Amino acid sequence: MADSEEKVTLVHTHGRSVDVEVAGVRLFRYVYNPVEIPMTESPKPYFHPVKTLQGNVMTNLRSNDHPWHHALAMTVTLLDGYNFWGGPTYKKGDSYQWLDNHGRQKHLDWKVLSANEDGSVQMEESLLWETLKGEGLLSENRRIGVPKISSEEGYWILDFATDLENASGRDLTFGNYHSSEELKGSHYTGLLFRMAREFVYECGDPEIKLLAANGLDGEDAVHGASSPWVAMVGRHDGTLDRSTVLFLDRPENETYPSHWFVRRALPCVAYTFQYDQDRILRKGETLSLSYRMVIANGAWSREKIEAFVASQ
């Protein structure tokens, strides 16, 4: 719900995108038909821009280091050998190679598009994950929600949930380059938030940081660690505002707490739903995942983060 008198609006550009706006700020644009994305980047719906209530942009779309990083998007590194992440594919002994193995996530229809009287937002969509040849591998039901916008406290919440049903008629294997190809630490897969460049925290600002539960601080400590939450704090060019993104895993997820994939030089955080072992999805089986992100004004301290997490 919203604690502001400002009305939350939902703007649907049919066949292309949905915007969620409040108090003159577009909180996010969800591009569900990414026609501009080439197949080599494994086209997928994405959120961009994602903004704070102050209007600062939090996401980076098609970064020059990894153009297939599509701001905030659901990805799978390898699904039965198909690349739903984008870019070249890593093979043990051959390093990274450009292969004709990319897949795409295709929007089918909207089930729910609702901006509610209490200020919350609900979106529900059907998608098909398919290969270049049009073979359907996963049938997805995706739910996007904005359950709270707090102008007084300077944050809003974005929920993302998905049911991934094996629609191939055979068993499928989820893999990543760590679990499948022995590239240690390269377990990036799942819901990825590619941050704005300002979240690179090698600038001497002590409030720019990367934190996780149990006192973990910094990339070396957080990357690959199992934690119920991760938080990134950055400072924006131009406005010089600081902002925080808090990533919460959910206890109902089968791999809770997540082994996180994080990077600070190309700032990003990924919810990794499979880490050091491949995950077999049996014929007709459904994998369900649920995540929460808090996009906040200012640099949240560890104490504030832990108090917020305890309240959820």
Secondary structure as GFF3:
##gff-version 3
##sequence-region A 1 312
A	DSSP	beta_strand	8	13	.	.	.	ID=ss1
A	DSSP	beta_strand	17	22	.	.	.	ID=ss2
A	DSSP	beta_strand	25	31	.	.	.	ID=ss3
A	DSSP	three_ten_helix	39	41	.	.	.	ID=ss4
A	DSSP	beta_strand	46	50	.	.	.	ID=ss5
A	DSSP	beta_strand	72	79	.	.	.	ID=ss6
A	DSSP	beta_strand	82	84	.	.	.	ID=ss7
A	DSSP	beta_strand	89	91	.	.	.	ID=ss8
A	DSSP	beta_strand	95	97	.	.	.	ID=ss9
A	DSSP	beta_strand	103	115	.	.	.	ID=ss10
A	DSSP	beta_strand	121	131	.	.	.	ID=ss11
A	DSSP	beta_strand	136	146	.	.	.	ID=ss12
A	DSSP	beta_strand	149	150	.	.	.	ID=ss13
A	DSSP	beta_strand	155	166	.	.	.	ID=ss14
A	DSSP	beta_strand	172	175	.	.	.	ID=ss15
A	DSSP	beta_strand	190	194	.	.	.	ID=ss16
A	DSSP	three_ten_helix	197	199	.	.	.	ID=ss17
A	DSSP	beta_strand	210	212	.	.	.	ID=ss18
A	DSSP	alpha_helix	219	222	.	.	.	ID=ss19
A	DSSP	beta_strand	229	235	.	.	.	ID=ss20
A	DSSP	beta_strand	242	249	.	.	.	ID=ss21
A	DSSP	beta_strand	261	263	.	.	.	ID=ss22
A	DSSP	beta_strand	268	271	.	.	.	ID=ss23
A	DSSP	beta_strand	279	281	.	.	.	ID=ss24
A	DSSP	beta_strand	286	297	.	.	.	ID=ss25
A	DSSP	alpha_helix	302	311	.	.	.	ID=ss26
###
